[in-house]
Amino acid sequence: MVINNEDGNPIMNVEFTAITMVRGEEDIVYASLLHHLRLGFDRLVVISHIEHDFLSQCVARLRHNFPDKEIGFIEIEDEQGFSKRKANYIQGALDIYLKKDCYNVVYGFDADEFLTFNHGQGVKEFYDDYAKRFPGEENIKRFYFRLPWINLICKERIPYQPDFDGKLLGAEYWSLGEQASDTKALFVNRHSHRLHMGYHWLVAKRDQSVLEPEPEVMAFAREWEACVYHLPLRSAEQFFARVDNYVASADKQEKYNRLSQLFLDNRHVNRQRFFEMCIAPEPSFGDYDELKRHMGPDVDEMVLGAFTKLMLKPRMDIGRALTQSST
């Protein structure tokens, strides 16, 4: 894609790269990879952590179906201390795959996340409109957004199993609205900054300070309804596996996770019931005080984190929100 300056002359090519690091998530990862290729990214970089077999099959299938796309695949075996190195792996992969003779639009995502724009348009249409609104080479460097996270609940009960069909892309959803505390970065790569390990923001290489987007640029993203749809819970089996993985990580002293600790410390909390309350068609509780009375004094907002919001927030029917026409 070529962007012109204010005089209509070409500045430099622009390429679009999506990057993700994945472990497990076999019920959703293919749908997520497929979605972002359909969204218009030229390059997809997939970093596989520990569990490679299914993900390598996903990559092989996508390479066959999208011969015009560059799809990189990196296998990471690191187990101990991985959390401290994750940002280095991500930045290292970008250093390998991004071309040096063009501007690179970069977006990082987790397997349960789906970048979305209004009217089902793609990332290149979004960028093209930005370049028209803010012409000139200096404005290209201002292309940096922290897009809001919006939790979704799938209306259908899709079995927890390896999925090469992208079933979740055709499902119907309820939206729980914006979760302001969580954002994802979409940006033009700059040598002076690096992508945060959770893809949430850019930080300066010099002092690790966080780079904030400019208000008028963010206002443009709001016009486009740019956001990240997030599917934290898809099935009881997936939820149980998630909790068990957190416990395993804690046992290896890699990280402490409050969600797993909730079930370890409170044996009376039934995981199946907990899951059902999170994905119910209507909010399970009117407010947090009611939730706390029901589940006991040991339950705390800091423990439940995002899962509490799933139990409390009103649902809005948004239909087939992840359906994306190919670009």
N, C-alpha and C positions, 0 to 999 in steps of 0.2 A: 504494500500500500504506500503510495507516494503522497506526501503532504506539501502543498504549495505555500509560499509566503504571501504577504499582503499584496504583492505585485503580480501574483499568479504564477510565479516561477517555482519550480520544485526545490524543496529544501533538502530532504533526505528521506530515504525509505523508512517506514515504520513497520515493525513486526510485533506480533502479539503472542505472548508466551504465558501459559498457565502451568503452575507447578504444584505438586502435592506430595506429601509423604504419608504412606499408608501402612497400617498393620491390621490384618483381619478385614472386617467390614465387607465380607463376601456377599452379603445380601444387597449392598447398595453401591459398591465402588464402581462397578461397570456402568451403572446408570449415571453416576457423577462424571466419570471420564467422558462418556458419550455426550452428555449434556454440554460440557465445556468445549468439546470439539465442534458440536453443532452451533455453538454460540459464536464461532468464527475465529477462534484462536488458531494461529498458524503452527504453533509448536506446543506440545504437551510433554512436560517432564514429570515422570513418575518415579518417586523414590520409594523403594520397598524396604520396610523394616522387618527383618527376621523371617516373616512368612511370605515366601516368594512364589509358590507354585501357581495358585489361582491368579495372582496378579500378573504373572508372566503370560498366562493364557489370555487374560483381558487385553494386554498390550498387543499380543500377536494378532488377536481378532481385530482390534482397532487399526493396526497397521495394514491389515488386509482390506478393511472396509474404507479406509481413508488414506489411499496411497499418496495423495498430495500433501498430507500433513507430516511434519517431523515429530515423531514420538520417541522420546528418550526414556530409557529404563535403567535405573541404578539400584543395585542390591546392597543393603547395609546389614552387617551382622552384629553390630555393636549392641551389647546387652547392658553392661554395667556403665553407669554414668551417662547414659544416652541423653537424658534431659538437658544436660549441660552442653552437649555437643550438637544438638539438633539444629540450632541456628547456623552453625558452621557448615553442616551438611547442606542445608538449603542454599546458603550463599555460595558455597563451592559449586553446587550444581548449576546455579545461574551463571557463575563465571565461566563454566565449561560450555554451556549451550547458547548463551546470548551472543549474537554477532556484534562485532565492534564497530562496524561501519554503518550503523543505522540507529534510530531511536527504538527502544524496546519498551513496549507496554507490557507490564507484568502483573499477574494476579495469582496469589497463593490461596489454596483452599484445602479443606479437609474432605474426606470421602463422603461425609453426610451433609455437605453444603453445596448450594447451587446458585451461582451468580445469575441475576435476573434483571431485565430492564422492561419498561412498560411496552405494551403492545407486542411482546414477543420478539423485539428487535435484538440485534447482536452487538457484540463489543465494538466492531468496526464502525457500525452506524453511530454508536454512541461517541466514539472518538471523532468521527468525521463531523458530527454536529458540534462537538466541542471546538474543533479547529476552525469552524466557520464562525462560532460565537467569539472565540478568542484567537484571532489570526496572528501569525508571526512566530518566529522560532523561539522567542523568549517565553511565549505562552505555553509552548510544548513542555518546558521544564516545570510549569505550574500544574501539570496534569497529575494530580495526586488526590485520591479520595479515600476516606474511611467510611465504608458502606455499612449501613445498619444490618444487624442480624434480626431475622424474623423467624420465630419458631413455628413449625407446621406440625399438624397431627393428621396422619393418613386416615381417611374414612374407612378404607378397606383393610381387612386382615390378610396381608400378604405373607405366606409362609416364610419362615427364616431358613433360607437355603441359598447356595451359590446361584447367582442370577446373571446369565448372559443376555437376557432379553430387555433389561432396563424397565422392568414392570413398574417401578415407582414413578417413572416419567409419565405414564399414562393414567395414574391414579388421581382421585379427587381428594382435596385437602380442606381442613380448617386452618385458618391463620390465627395465631395468638398475639399478633401485633409486634411492634418493634421492641427489641430488648436493647436499650440504649447503652448498656455497659459493655456490649460486645460488638466489635467492628472488624471489618476486613479491609485490607489495603489493595487498591487498584491504582497503579502509578506508572510513570515513565522512569525507567531505571536511571539512577544517577550515581556516579562514582563516589560521591561524598557520603552516601547513605547506604544502609543495608536493611534488608527485610527482617522484621522481628520473627522469632522462631514460630510463633503462632499465627503469622501472617496478619497481625493486627495493625501494625503501623511501621513507619520507617524510623530508623534511629541514625543519628550522625555517627560515622565511624570514629570521629575524633574524640568525642566525649560521651557517646551513647545517649545523648539527649534526644527526646522524641520530636519528630518533625510534625507539625500540625498543618492540615490543609487550610487553604485560604477560604474565607466565608463565601465569596462570590462563586468560587469554583464548586463548593459544596452545594450552593443554591442551585447550580446547574444540574447536579446529580439528583437533587430532589425533584426537579422538573421531570426528569426521566424516570422517576420512581426506582432508581437503581438501589438494589438491596441484595442481601444474601439470604435465601431461604434455607433454613436449617431443620434437619429431621433427626433430632436426638434420640427418639424412641420409635422403633418400627414394629417390634414384636417382643413378647415376654422373654423368649429365648435370647434375643439380641441384648435385652436389658440385663438379664442374668449374666451373660457372658461379659458384658461391660463391667459389672460389679466385680466378677471374679478376676478379671484382668487387673482391675485396680488393686485388689487384695494381693495378687501375685506380685505386682510392682512394689507394693509396700513391704512385702516379705523380703524382697531383694534390696530394700533400703534405697530404692531409686527415688521414690516420692511418696508423700503422705496424701491420701485422698479422703476428703470428708464424707463423700458418698458411701464408699466402702465401709468406713468406720461407723457410719450410722447403723448398718446391719450387723456389724461385728459387736457393737456395744449394746444394741437393743434387739434382743432375740425375739421380742414380741412383735416386731414390725415384719409383717408378711410381705415378701417381695412381689408376689403375684398381685396381691391387693394394691400395693403401692403403685405398681405399673398400671393397673386398671384405672386407678384414680387419676393418673397423669394423662391418660389418653381418652377419658370419657367424653362423650359428645357435648356435655355441658360441664361447667366448672364444678368440681367435686365439693368445694367449700366456698362460702360467701366471702370470707376474709381470712387473714392469717391467724387471728385469734381463734376462730372456729377450727381451723386445721390443727392448731396446737392443742386445743382441748381434746380433739379426737385422737391424736397420735401420742399425746403425753408430753410432760414437761421437758423431756430430754431432747425433743425435736426443736431445732433452732434454725432460723433462716440461713445462717452461715453454713450450717451443715447441709441443708437441702439444696441450697444454691438455685440453679436454674430449674430444678425439678419442682420446687415449690410454685414457681410461676405457672407451670403447666397445670397444676391443680387449681389455681385461683383465677386465671385470666379468662375473660369471655372469648368465645370462639366466633370467627367470621368465616362464612363459607366462601372460598375462592376457587372452587372447582379444580380443573386440571391445570394447576398453576405452573407445573414443570414442563408442560408441553412446549416444545421448541422446534420450529421449522428449521430445516437445514439451510445454511447460508453458503 
